[in-house]
Amino acid sequence: MKKFMNMLAFIGLCLVAFALLLSKILGLFDVNPSAVSAIQMVGECIAYIVTMVYAFYFVKNKRKVWWWVAYCVSAVVVVLLIILRWVIKI
């Protein structure tokens, strides 16, 4: 599981880096950056998922309820904002 998550984190990082570089290069030529935006969104989603999974394993070992509450609220906020950004482009 850890090797898979490490690989997934690497792929997410590479996608975000590629999208940022591509957006800067295409920005010089005034090209429509919708494909770059899609690549960046996929990379960010992978990074968010990896972060949430590692945070889950951190919270799983805690005894206080507020750790779980903070984790759940944070995860829901991240997921909702990603969906809203994708749907209505906030």
Residue pairs with C-beta under 8 A, 6 or more apart in sequence:
5 50
5 53
5 54
8 46
8 49
8 50
9 46
9 47
9 50
11 43
11 46
12 43
12 44
12 45
12 46
12 47
12 50
13 43
13 47
14 43
15 39
15 40
15 42
15 43
15 46
16 40
16 43
16 44
16 47
17 43
18 39
18 43
19 36
19 37
19 39
19 40
19 43
20 40
22 36
22 39
23 33
23 36
23 37
23 40
26 33
26 36
27 33
41 85
41 86
44 82
45 82
48 78
48 82
52 75
52 78
55 71
55 74
55 75
56 71
59 67
59 68
59 71
62 68
81 90
84 90
